[in-house]
Amino acid sequence: MPITIMGDREFENVPSIKSKALRINLNENIYGTFAEIGAGQETVRNFFRAGAASGTIAKTMSAYDKDFSDAIYGIEDDKRYVTEARLKKMLSHEMRLMEERMDRKKHPKKLFFSFANTVATIDFAKKYKGHGWVGIRYQVKPDEDYNEISLHIRFKENDARLQQNTLGILGVNLIYGAYYKYDNPKKLLRYLYDHIDKDQIEIDTINFSGPRFEEVDNRLMSLQLVKNGMTEAVMFAPDGNNVLPARVLYKKNVLALRGSFRPVTKVNMDIYKNAMDLFKRENRVEEDNTICVFEITLSNLRSEGEIDEQDFMARAKLLCALGQTVMISNFQEYYRVVEYFSRYTKQRMGLAMGVNNLVDVFDEKYYRHLSGGILEAFGKLFFKDLKVYLYPLKDKKTGKITDSDNLKVHPRMKELYKFFKYNGKVVDIQDYDPTIMDIFSREVLQLISEGKDGWEEMLPPETTEMIKSQNLFGYAKNKMIQQNLD
């Protein structure tokens, strides 16, 4: 049998797509419908080919024509078809028909499901590779409420037939995982790539809901997508729900603030406030069309070794509570962040950072893998009206302030830095709060880990309250240990 390349299944025998489909077909209780729009009926085709499908497939359809699709599922407010809202309507509509047409008394053991996808494959000119939404609503027990798994994909292949085939494989993996791997969502996530290579398809959003997934935090599942190399970045909204990056960033002016936020401090919020004020003064930047993204890199999450999920959740909760949109990425270099944003918007962009971060931007070692070196990276970073909003650094011993006028880069980079500085690409934040410049996240975290006082005033009030009330970063345990020592 073929093997997969995903994680701990690298050398494990993996069931073929045919055997997965056949196992579903041979389960006399699994019964449902397939509704696939935009790429043919590629998922259900695998179930037909596997054999014994008559006991599994209640109905299969493809409302390919837009007028027919609208007549069945209704018209979306934005008149679009490849959306999460469309997927939800498809799943709900088909499941409602199942309930209406199948007598539960006659089929007391049936496990109903509705599988749906709405996709756009690569266009004729091959400029737009396509994307789609895929989902399943299903039961694990006949008398139990429905569970749901929905995900967004981006095609990477350059041929429509290849994309269709990949979509069909993914669909089988999803249905199989939903029924046989639901008790371990992390594994279910990895198994979606059985017989699929990561350069074929990208999964950039996934959400689990229903009784079987009550204990699943979708933000942790987002983290798994990046950790497993399934996507480069994921985002979640202030309400804590995963959101599609394309929808959040589409045609928006974007200000990005990178940090550890472990925890988020008054300095972080001072950088945000001042950088946003400066950003909104730029031409063509309107407040109602502008978003700030707080970015945490995977390398930052791994800075203490293996990723600590509770530590990650603590940071996520604090940022969400402050009303921020959070992005987790594997972008170590800033130019890659800008490239990513540029996929979804052509509007203005800004980066808010401290002095040490800007010095690192001008360090050649980060660009040795590029054929054009640092010049290639800077061409990507500053190819449009991007500006850096620089927060000054205060020397604890001397009190000296370092800003864009006196920061020191490597001698070989001095002229390059001057070019960007004097062309207005680096803007100093001047209305900073001088009373909080000695606050550093790592020192706050150390005080919390040692169970000591004195850190509370270094953080926004709501952040301090959440750390104590929700026992984040081991607050209660560390406090108790310190009290016993005292």
C-alpha positions in Angstrom: 0.0 0.0 0.0 1.2 3.6 -0.5 2.4 5.6 2.3 1.8 9.2 3.4 4.3 11.9 4.1 2.4 13.5 7.0 4.0 13.5 10.4 3.8 10.3 12.4 2.2 8.4 9.5 5.3 8.7 7.3 6.1 5.0 7.4 2.7 3.7 8.3 0.6 1.7 5.9 -2.4 3.9 4.9 -5.7 2.6 3.6 -6.2 3.3 -0.1 -8.9 5.7 -1.1 -10.9 2.8 -2.5 -10.6 0.8 0.8 -11.7 3.9 2.8 -14.7 4.4 0.5 -15.6 0.7 0.6 -15.4 0.6 4.4 -18.0 3.5 4.5 -20.1 1.7 1.9 -20.1 -1.5 3.9 -21.3 0.1 7.1 -25.0 -0.6 6.9 -25.8 2.4 9.1 -24.0 5.3 7.4 -26.4 6.9 4.9 -26.4 10.3 3.3 -26.3 12.7 0.4 -23.5 14.3 -1.7 -23.9 17.8 -3.1 -20.9 19.1 -5.0 -20.7 22.3 -7.0 -17.9 23.6 -9.2 -15.7 20.6 -9.9 -17.9 17.8 -10.9 -18.9 15.0 -8.5 -15.4 14.0 -7.7 -15.9 12.8 -4.1 -19.0 10.6 -4.6 -17.3 9.1 -7.7 -14.9 7.3 -5.4 -17.8 5.8 -3.5 -19.5 4.6 -6.7 -16.2 3.0 -7.9 -15.5 1.3 -4.6 -18.7 -0.7 -4.9 -21.6 -1.5 -2.5 -22.6 2.2 -2.7 -26.4 1.6 -2.8 -26.7 1.3 1.0 -24.7 4.5 1.6 -25.7 7.0 -1.1 -29.2 8.4 -0.7 -28.7 11.1 -3.4 -26.0 12.8 -5.3 -26.3 16.1 -7.1 -24.4 18.9 -8.7 -26.4 22.1 -9.0 -23.8 23.4 -11.5 -25.9 26.1 -13.1 -26.1 29.2 -11.0 -29.8 29.7 -11.5 -30.6 26.2 -10.5 -28.2 26.6 -7.5 -30.0 29.8 -6.4 -33.4 28.1 -6.8 -32.3 25.3 -4.5 -30.2 27.0 -1.9 -31.2 30.7 -2.2 -29.2 33.7 -3.3 -26.3 34.9 -1.1 -26.2 38.5 0.0 -22.9 39.1 -1.8 -24.1 37.1 -4.9 -21.1 34.8 -4.5 -21.1 31.0 -4.6 -17.8 29.8 -3.2 -18.3 30.9 0.3 -18.7 29.4 3.8 -22.3 30.7 3.9 -23.1 28.7 0.7 -21.6 25.6 2.2 -23.7 25.9 5.4 -26.8 26.4 3.3 -26.0 23.3 1.3 -25.4 21.2 4.3 -28.6 22.4 6.1 -30.8 22.0 3.0 -29.7 18.5 2.2 -29.9 17.4 5.9 -33.4 18.8 6.2 -34.5 16.8 3.1 -32.9 13.6 4.6 -34.9 14.1 7.8 -38.1 14.8 5.8 -37.8 11.9 3.5 -36.4 9.2 5.7 -38.7 7.6 8.4 -36.7 7.4 11.6 -39.0 4.7 12.9 -38.3 2.6 9.8 -34.5 3.3 10.0 -33.7 3.6 13.8 -30.0 2.8 13.4 -29.2 5.0 10.4 -26.4 7.6 10.9 -27.4 10.5 8.5 -24.8 12.7 6.9 -24.7 15.4 4.2 -21.5 16.1 2.5 -21.0 19.2 0.4 -18.4 21.2 -1.4 -18.5 24.4 -3.4 -15.4 25.2 -5.3 -13.8 27.1 -8.2 -11.0 25.3 -9.9 -8.2 26.9 -12.0 -9.4 29.4 -14.6 -8.7 29.0 -18.3 -5.9 31.6 -18.3 -4.3 29.7 -15.3 -3.8 33.0 -13.4 -6.2 32.1 -10.6 -5.6 28.6 -9.2 -9.0 28.4 -7.4 -10.3 27.6 -3.9 -13.3 26.1 -2.2 -15.2 25.1 0.9 -15.7 21.5 1.9 -17.8 20.1 4.8 -19.8 17.3 6.3 -22.7 17.4 8.8 -23.2 13.9 10.3 -24.2 11.7 13.2 -22.2 9.3 15.2 -25.2 7.9 17.1 -28.8 7.9 15.7 -30.3 9.8 18.6 -27.5 12.4 18.8 -27.3 15.9 17.4 -25.3 16.5 14.3 -21.6 17.2 14.3 -20.0 19.4 11.6 -16.5 19.8 10.1 -16.0 22.5 7.5 -12.7 23.6 5.9 -11.4 26.0 3.3 -8.9 24.9 0.7 -6.7 26.5 -1.9 -5.6 24.6 -5.0 -1.9 24.6 -5.9 -1.9 22.4 -9.0 -2.0 23.9 -12.5 -4.5 21.6 -14.1 -8.2 21.4 -13.5 -8.4 17.6 -13.8 -5.6 17.2 -11.2 -7.5 19.6 -8.9 -10.7 17.7 -9.3 -8.9 14.4 -8.5 -7.3 15.9 -5.4 -10.6 17.3 -4.2 -12.2 13.9 -4.5 -9.4 12.3 -2.4 -9.8 15.0 0.2 -13.5 14.4 0.4 -13.1 10.7 1.0 -10.5 11.4 3.7 -12.8 13.9 5.4 -15.8 11.5 5.4 -13.7 8.6 6.6 -12.0 10.7 9.3 -15.4 12.1 10.5 -16.6 8.6 11.2 -13.5 6.8 12.3 -11.2 9.4 13.7 -13.6 11.9 15.3 -12.2 11.0 18.8 -8.8 12.4 17.9 -9.3 15.7 15.9 -5.5 16.3 15.6 -5.0 12.9 13.9 -8.2 13.5 11.8 -6.6 16.7 10.6 -3.3 15.0 9.5 -5.2 12.1 7.8 -6.9 14.6 5.5 -3.6 14.5 3.5 -3.5 10.8 3.0 -2.5 10.3 -0.6 -2.2 14.0 -1.1 1.0 16.0 -1.1 1.2 19.4 0.6 2.2 21.0 -2.8 -1.2 19.9 -4.2 -3.6 21.6 -1.8 -3.6 24.0 1.2 -6.1 24.0 4.1 -6.1 27.4 5.7 -9.3 27.3 7.8 -11.0 24.5 9.6 -13.8 24.4 12.2 -15.3 21.6 14.3 -18.7 21.8 16.0 -21.3 19.5 17.6 -21.5 17.1 20.5 -18.4 15.1 19.6 -16.3 18.3 19.4 -17.5 20.2 22.5 -14.0 20.0 24.0 -12.3 21.1 20.8 -10.9 24.7 20.7 -10.8 25.7 17.0 -7.9 28.0 17.7 -5.8 25.0 18.6 -6.9 23.3 15.5 -5.8 26.4 13.5 -2.4 26.1 15.2 -2.2 22.5 14.0 -2.7 23.6 10.4 0.4 25.8 10.6 2.4 23.3 12.7 1.7 20.5 10.2 2.7 22.6 7.2 -0.8 22.5 5.8 -0.8 26.3 5.4 1.5 29.2 6.0 -0.8 31.3 8.2 -4.2 31.1 10.0 -6.3 33.8 11.6 -8.9 34.1 14.3 -11.2 37.0 15.1 -11.7 38.8 18.5 -14.6 36.4 19.2 -12.1 33.5 19.2 -13.5 31.8 16.0 -11.3 30.8 13.1 -11.7 33.1 10.1 -10.7 32.9 6.5 -7.7 35.1 6.0 -8.9 36.1 2.5 -12.2 37.4 3.9 -10.6 39.3 6.7 -7.9 40.9 4.5 -9.8 41.4 1.2 -9.2 44.9 -0.1 -8.2 46.2 3.4 -5.5 48.5 4.5 -3.4 46.3 6.8 -1.2 47.2 9.8 0.7 44.3 11.2 2.3 44.1 14.7 4.6 41.1 15.4 5.5 40.0 18.9 5.5 37.3 21.5 2.6 38.9 23.4 3.6 36.6 26.3 1.7 38.4 27.8 0.5 41.5 25.9 1.8 44.5 27.8 1.1 48.2 27.9 4.0 48.8 25.6 2.5 46.5 23.0 -0.8 48.4 23.1 1.1 51.8 23.0 2.8 50.6 19.8 -0.5 49.6 18.4 -2.3 52.8 19.3 0.3 55.1 18.0 1.1 53.1 14.9 -2.6 52.9 14.0 -2.9 56.7 14.5 -0.1 57.3 12.1 -1.3 54.7 9.6 -4.7 56.3 9.4 -3.2 59.6 8.5 -1.8 58.1 5.3 -3.4 58.8 2.0 -6.3 56.5 1.0 -6.4 54.9 4.5 -9.9 55.0 5.9 -10.7 53.7 9.3 -13.7 51.6 8.3 -11.5 49.8 5.7 -8.5 49.2 7.9 -7.5 46.3 10.1 -4.7 45.6 12.5 -3.3 42.1 12.7 -1.3 40.9 15.8 1.1 38.3 14.4 2.7 35.5 16.4 5.3 33.4 14.4 5.6 29.7 14.8 9.3 30.2 15.6 8.3 32.4 18.5 5.9 29.8 19.8 8.8 27.2 19.6 11.3 29.5 21.3 11.0 27.6 24.5 11.2 24.2 22.8 8.1 22.2 21.7 5.0 24.3 21.3 3.1 24.7 24.6 -0.6 24.7 23.6 -1.8 26.1 27.0 0.8 28.9 26.6 -0.5 29.6 23.1 -4.1 29.7 24.3 -3.2 32.1 27.0 -1.8 34.6 24.5 -4.7 34.1 22.1 -7.3 34.7 24.8 -5.6 37.8 26.0 -5.3 39.3 22.5 -8.9 38.4 21.6 -10.2 40.0 24.9 -8.5 43.2 23.8 -10.5 43.1 20.6 -7.6 42.1 18.3 -7.4 39.9 15.2 -4.6 37.3 15.6 -2.5 35.6 13.0 -0.3 32.6 13.5 2.3 32.2 10.8 5.5 30.5 9.8 6.9 33.7 8.3 10.2 34.4 10.0 11.1 37.3 7.6 8.9 40.4 7.3 8.9 40.4 3.5 7.0 37.1 3.6 4.3 38.6 5.7 3.9 41.4 3.2 3.8 38.9 0.3 1.1 37.0 2.1 -1.0 40.1 2.7 -0.5 41.1 -1.0 -2.4 37.9 -2.1 -5.6 39.4 -0.8 -5.3 43.2 -0.9 -3.6 45.9 -3.0 -4.3 48.6 -0.5 -1.8 50.2 1.8 0.3 48.2 4.4 2.2 49.1 7.4 4.5 47.3 9.9 4.7 48.4 13.5 7.9 47.3 15.3 10.6 48.2 17.8 14.2 49.2 17.2 15.7 45.7 17.7 13.2 44.3 15.1 14.2 46.9 12.5 17.9 46.2 13.1 17.2 42.5 12.4 15.4 43.4 9.2 18.7 44.8 7.9 20.6 41.6 8.9 21.9 39.8 5.8 21.8 36.4 7.5 18.1 36.2 7.1 18.2 36.4 3.3 21.0 34.0 2.3 18.5 31.6 0.8 17.4 34.2 -1.7 19.4 34.4 -5.0 19.1 38.2 -4.8 19.9 38.3 -1.1 18.8 41.3 1.0 18.1 43.4 -2.1 15.5 40.8 -3.4 13.9 40.8 0.1 13.7 44.5 0.3 12.3 44.7 -3.2 9.5 42.5 -2.0 9.1 44.3 1.3 9.0 47.8 0.0 7.6 47.2 -3.5 4.7 49.5 -2.8 3.7 52.2 -0.3 4.6 50.1 2.8 5.9 52.0 5.8 7.5 50.9 9.0 6.3 52.6 12.2 9.2 52.5 14.6 8.8 52.5 18.4 11.9 53.8 20.1 14.1 51.9 22.6 15.2 53.2 26.0 18.5 52.1 27.4 17.8 51.0 31.0 21.2 52.1 32.3 21.7 55.4 30.5 18.2 56.4 29.7 19.3 57.1 26.1 16.5 56.9 23.5 17.3 55.1 20.2 15.1 55.9 17.2 15.5 55.9 13.4 18.0 58.7 13.5 20.6 57.0 15.7 20.0 53.3 15.4 23.0 51.3 14.2 22.8 48.6 11.5 25.8 46.6 10.0 28.2 49.0 8.3 27.5 47.2 4.9 23.8 48.0 5.4 24.2 51.7 6.4 23.7 53.2 2.9 20.8 50.9 2.2 19.2 51.9 5.5 19.7 55.6 4.7 18.0 55.1 1.4 14.8 53.8 3.0 15.0 56.1 6.0 15.3 59.3 3.9 12.7 58.2 1.4 10.1 58.2 4.1 9.8 54.4 4.5 10.6 54.5 8.2 8.4 56.7 10.4 9.2 57.3 14.1 6.5 57.0 16.7 6.9 60.2 18.7 3.8 60.3 20.9 4.9 57.2 22.9 4.4 57.0 26.7 7.9 57.4 28.3 6.7 56.0 31.6 6.2 52.5 30.3 9.3 52.0 28.1 11.0 49.8 30.7 8.3 47.1 30.4 9.3 43.9 28.7 7.1 40.8 28.3 9.8 38.4 29.3 10.3 40.2 32.7 6.5 40.2 33.3 6.4 36.5 32.6 9.3 35.9 34.9 7.5 37.7 37.8 4.4 35.6 37.2 6.3 32.3 37.0 8.1 33.2 40.3 4.7 34.0 41.9 5.8 37.6 42.7 3.8 40.8 42.7 4.6 44.0 40.8 3.7 42.9 37.3 0.0 43.9 37.4 0.6 47.5 36.5 2.7 46.6 33.5 -0.3 45.2 31.6 -3.6 46.5 30.4 -6.2 46.2 33.3 -8.3 43.6 31.5 -5.2 41.5 30.8 -4.2 41.5 34.4 -7.7 40.5 35.5 -7.9 37.6 32.9 -4.5 36.2 34.0 -5.7 36.0 37.6 -9.3 34.9 37.0 -8.4 32.3 34.4 -5.1 31.2 35.9 -3.1 31.9 32.7 0.6 31.2 32.6 0.3 29.1 35.7 -0.5 32.2 37.8 -2.3 30.4 40.8 0.1 27.5 41.1 3.2 29.8 41.0 1.6 32.2 43.5 0.9 29.3 45.9 4.4 28.0 45.6 5.9 31.4 46.4 3.5 31.9 49.4 4.7 28.5 50.8 8.3 29.5 50.4 7.6 32.8 52.1 
